[in-house]
Amino acid sequence: MQKLVIALLLLSAPAWAQLEGFGKEELIKYTAKNPFDRFEDGRPKVPDKYLEMLKGSSSEMLWGPLRGAGYEHQWVGGWQIVHPEKKLVGRAFTAVFMPVRPDLDEVIEADAKAKGLGKNDNQRVIDALQPGDVLVVDLFGKIEGGTFAGDNLSTAIITATGNGYVIDGGVRDLDGIYPQNMPIYVRGFDVSAIKDVMLMGMNVPIRIGGTTVMPGDVVVGDREGLSFIPPHVVEEAAKRSKILELHDIWTKGKLATGKWKASELYPSPATPSSSRSTRSGWRRRRRSTASTTDVPGSSHLRLK
């Protein structure tokens, strides 16, 4: 992948392509299975309704649909998470950095200056963000000197996107970032400023842990880690995870009464006929009362 990114940088291309990565045609080519509309830059634009559906999902709920679709390497754990109680959901805007190499860096910086771009490569990325994005940055796990943002630039990211973000590297100024009340996934924290790295591409394929992330993938983050869902898998994943979410609410509600053994209900009820009648009654009750008291924390759910 690094050779691909470098080739994009060095080839003659339209304005911004040397820093922004794939042109629109390349993004369309490499995300050809996308069934939805696209942003002007070519990124897949997964509809908001699916993003809303995925806000109740968890890593486990998405693991099955992704594997079933043939995507076995779309989850990454091992993060330090700011506000793990909050769910992160949005469309990936990717950026990749590499350790600085002077000859390449000189070309990148001269090109950026000629185009009137900012002198700080992390700020060039932030300036390109838009609402609904989840910034996903490959900083090759660097923490000291790999602090992509502090509290000021974190404010800029959150203001531009309305979302948290993902840095496979570090951030600084945690005391200033924490009150911003957004989910942020990083490898660590450090007092140092970002240095000795160079921006090699925006909206290109990147590696995060053992996962390949494409621009426009749907990012879903919970307390355990991050799932990256290809656009053409999103609809099925959202529907299946919603069914599993409701199934889990039903199962936990029954187990919490103390009247059922775990083996009688999980992973599936031992008696299918009893399961159907019991669930049918539960659904009718929830329709008629719009009750959300069966299980604590289920206030956002309504069965149809």
Secondary structure, DSSP 4 states (H G I P E B T S, - for coil): -HHHHHHHHHS--STTHHHH-S-HHHHHHHTTT--S-B-TTS-B---HHHHHHHTT--HHHHHHHHHHTT----EEE--EEESTTS-EEEEEEEEEEEE--HHHHHHHHHHHHHTT--SSHHHHHHHT--TTEEEEEEEEEEEEEEEEE-HHHHHHHHHHHSS-EEEEEEE--HHHHGGG---EEEEEE-SSPP-SEEEEEESS-EEETTEEE-TTPEEEE-SSEEEEE-HHHHHHHHHHHHHHHHHHHHHHHHHHTT-S-HHHHSSS-S-HHHHHHHHHHHHHHHHHH----SSTT-TT----
